[in-house]
Amino acid sequence: MSISRRNFLGRGLAATAAVGAMAAPAYASQAGTLQGKKVPVEKYDVVVLGAGCAGMSCALEAALKGGKVVILDKMSRPAGNTIFAGGHFNATDTFVQKRDGLTDTKEEFFKDMMAVSQGRGDPELTQLYVDKSGEAIQWLTDKVGIMWRKMVKEVWPATTRGHVVDGKLKPGGAQLSKQLVDACKKAGVKFVFNCKVVELLSTPELACIGARTISEDDGVVDYLGKGGVLLATGGFHANKEMICKYMGGTAAWMPIRGSSVNTGENITLVKPFFAQLVNMDQFHAGPIHGPTRANPSTMVNYGVLVRNDGKRFIDEVSTYVRVAQQMPKLIPQNWANIIIDSQVVDIDTVATRIARYKKAKAPIYQADKLEDAIRLAGLPVDVTMKTIEEYNKAVKAGKAAELTPPNTLEKPRLIEKGPFMIFPFQGGMTATFGGPRITRRAEVLNTENKPIDGLYAAGNAIGGIFYDDYIVGSQLTAAVIFGRIAADEMMARCKKA
Ligand SMILES: Cc1cc2nc3c(=O)[nH]c(=O)nc-3n(C[C@H](O)[C@H](O)[C@H](O)COP(=O)(O)OP(=O)(O)OC[C@H]3O[C@@H](n4cnc5c(N)ncnc54)[C@H](O)[C@@H]3O)c2cc1C
């Protein structure tokens, strides 16, 4: 008799671990049986966990190589960070760069990647990423049909490498996701949605051979992968308990900028295999108006940043990532304000962000007189006016770097010509950078530094490449690269089996 969802859930997941402990080694469950009863088993060449950019890139590549592939996702459609992404791909040596007359070298790219990770990104994986980034853009173009916007030179460290997905859907990540789903379906990949992976299945020797799932329709089903299993369930930014545990309590107060379904199965699923977890305290952050999800992004560099008590708290040269990471540490209530004047509103970056605030119906406090805008924003008028007066005076005297805190922008903006605008925002959590460490073959390493047989990982699920910050567009490119590498490895393993 197979096990239905109702009687499985009735006994609870704790029972799984307890029975596993009796029937087999305690560390992971074996396929096809649970509580002494049979579980339906489905067999594939490649089993992919998570329908994000990493999972679908792996699935597509494996299917194009002739594999029988299934993608399991706990939600009713792709619902991870991919659909929230801007759609930037950082890559070098591409036909798009050539098309748009931009030049770059792999050496420069590697240097920038390592600089952004403070030298703590895994150099071997980073080099592989850099070397394969151009190929990833070509693959997305040829196999997924992605079209690219005209490239422009961006500020360091993105410089001349920002490839942005073009298309009707916004943001670019949603367009990418749709095209990946379509390409996977065309190539014969089977999607099983509403199907939560609750455990990885193993041999007694701890090789990973599949995944145990629970779904509304089918109850408990075991999916076996002859070539292996790809962990591509994203990170753990939406799991407050894990955020507290690995990053400390202040970070848990940050609103989420991306998906609310990345709840840390990249950690819980691999623990029974003694996976090596790295960079667990690291995360990407960005400014956000939490209640409406309006994202001011780099607008933080075009005005003055003040707390709700009207005082400045950070150097406005700080990247939006640094501003957001610091906010919950510096400001307990995690709210601050960007004050700009009319001289910057036509700059592309600023204009786009104002439009986003308006579209999201996020508050913008605007008035011809600065005093009135401050009053509308609910900030203390006297203190805030004094802050701006001192700031303007220092900027005019060329002494902004002597303020406390300093403003070391090359071109600090004066706040003097109305109308003035004030945008409230918080530091938000984008994604975690920690997870199982992988080899250059995308194999998950255990604590003895040995690859876990049959277990691969890619995308936001892994740890190792990113530390502290990333060059915008690096995560999607890495997801494609290591997803495809995992596909190659699993298909090769499949042929040998
Ligand atoms: C606002 C925002 C903008 C961004 N912009 C960019 C950008 O422009 N460029 C860039 O490079 N990066 C960007 N990123 C980061 C990028 O989106 C992610 O790194 C990338 O999309 C991660 O893809 P993934 O495939 O690893 O995971 P995800 O896209 O998060 O997919 C994970 C999937 O796994 C599923 N899942 C989770 N647990 C289970 C389980 N137990 N069982 C079954 N399924 C499960 C989820 O439902 C989900 O569908 C951005 C992120 C955010 C939040």
The ligand as an ORCA input file, in Angstrom:
! r2SCAN-3c Opt
* xyz 0 1
  C      14.902     42.220     -6.315
  C      16.001     41.325     -6.848
  C      16.681     41.676     -8.007
  C      17.717     40.866     -8.481
  N      18.300     41.215     -9.664
  C      19.299     40.432    -10.136
  C      19.895     40.706    -11.396
  O      19.467     41.604    -12.131
  N      20.946     39.938    -11.787
  C      21.428     38.903    -11.012
  O      22.407     38.272    -11.415
  N      20.824     38.566     -9.863
  C      19.761     39.282     -9.415
  N      19.145     38.924     -8.266
  C      19.545     37.645     -7.655
  C      18.941     36.482     -8.480
  O      17.574     36.742     -8.655
  C      19.109     35.128     -7.803
  O      20.447     34.915     -7.435
  C      18.705     33.989     -8.741
  O      17.487     34.264     -9.354
  C      18.602     32.697     -7.960
  O      18.092     31.692     -8.795
  P      17.937     30.221     -8.257
  O      17.600     29.375     -9.420
  O      19.106     29.829     -7.457
  O      16.734     30.244     -7.198
  P      15.260     30.823     -7.190
  O      14.934     31.611     -8.391
  O      15.099     31.475     -5.869
  O      14.349     29.506     -7.269
  C      14.251     28.580     -6.234
  C      13.014     27.711     -6.460
  O      13.089     26.611     -5.541
  C      11.797     26.325     -5.075
  N      11.923     25.606     -3.799
  C      12.438     26.067     -2.629
  N      12.397     25.100     -1.694
  C      11.851     24.009     -2.280
  C      11.532     22.676     -1.831
  N      11.749     22.280     -0.579
  N      10.979     21.813     -2.705
  C      10.718     22.182     -4.001
  N      10.980     23.429     -4.460
  C      11.550     24.325     -3.620
  C      11.125     27.692     -4.959
  O       9.712     27.578     -4.986
  C      11.694     28.422     -6.190
  O      10.820     28.320     -7.310
  C      18.082     39.695     -7.780
  C      17.379     39.316     -6.634
  C      16.336     40.117     -6.177
  C      15.568     39.679     -4.972
*
